[in-house]
Amino acid sequence: MNVTFVTANGERVTAEAAAGDCLLAVGQNADMPLEGTCEGQMACSTCHVIVAPEWFAKLPRASEDEEDMLDLAAGVTRTSRLSCQIVLTEVLDGLEVRIPGESRDMQRR
């Protein structure tokens, strides 16, 4: 299956993934600036992505904890999610997400 990341400058990067993969790990493997400081524990918002509107309804609803963490993220939109909370399924083959312009990866100084 494939996931397309759209960078802040509009570059489209397609990454291969498997059902059951976490979107955060797929993005990190594709060199996207998704820090994931808390390693998927939902204690930060450094893996924030903006899901393309046509894909947003195909995702499970965000938990209240995820919504709370998104309140701390820069550039949040109606279709924002934490990539650590998106587990890929066959239904999400072709998923497109945008990396917010405000994202920063503290590991890439």
Salt bridges, closest charged atoms under 4 A:
GLU66 OE2 - ARG81 NE 2.78
GLU96 OE1 - ARG12 NH2 2.81
ASP105 OD2 - ARG108 NE 3.27
